[in-house]
Amino acid sequence: DVKVTQSSRYLVKRTGEKVFLECVQDMDHENMFWYRQDPGLGLRLIYFSYDVKMKEKGDIPEGYSVSREKKERFSLILESASTNQTSMYLCASRTQGQLTPWANVLTFGAGSRLTVL
Amino acid sequence: AQKITQTQPGMFVQEKEAVTLDCTYDTSDPSYGLFWYKQPSSGEMIFLIYQGSYDQQNATEGRYSLNFQKARKSANLVISASQLGDSAMYFCAMRESQNFGNEKLTFGTGTRLTIIP
């Protein structure tokens, strides 16, 4: 019954490495999001995509990029990982539908905990 | 300025008691939505309840209800008859409608609820 799948639950990388975090959803949702979660800071939006090949910067896009070549897949890329990117990363998706408030409900993946040494 | 404020970093509640988790928000948008999510130790964010700014009645979903006080800009989550499984992190979030369809959710910093047997 898994709907949003994040490929890795735990990753350990070294400073300067290129890191890919993959997210796949099977609900045919138009919108996809990457959030970062840190203690005491809640969830902060990194990037979101409202359609294939479309992307918008969130609140903290610096040091990250994204790719959305197919509707079901949204990838977060750390071009050169740094220790301050050690965090929990959460992917979410949502239908574009505007007719009901429930359309705004995000469905989240289980998260990817990244440690950069 | 914080758009979503959760002032209780942690709470301890006896099993079977009711619990109220506080959330205040700040927006000048007349149309907005408020959400509560639960994050158990497994990490996945689970949608609990939604309240629209124009909804006349407070939202309820099973043991969850939202105490929506528009003039005070508060949207507190009330859990009745708490259970051990309610132990989790709880996040309040808001959606504003300035860019309807592409808008993002803004999250609070969360409250960690622990239910004591």
Interface residues (C-beta under 8 A of the other chain):
Chain A: R9 N31 F33 Y35 G40 L41 G42 L43 R44 L45 F48 Y50 E56 G58 M88 L90 A92 Q96 Q98 P101 W102 N104 V105 L106 T107 F108 G109 A110 G111 R113
Chain B: I4 Q6 P9 G33 F35 Y37 S42 G43 E44 M45 I46 F47 Y50 G52 F91 A93 R95 F100 G101 N102 K104 L105 T106 F107 G108 T109 G110
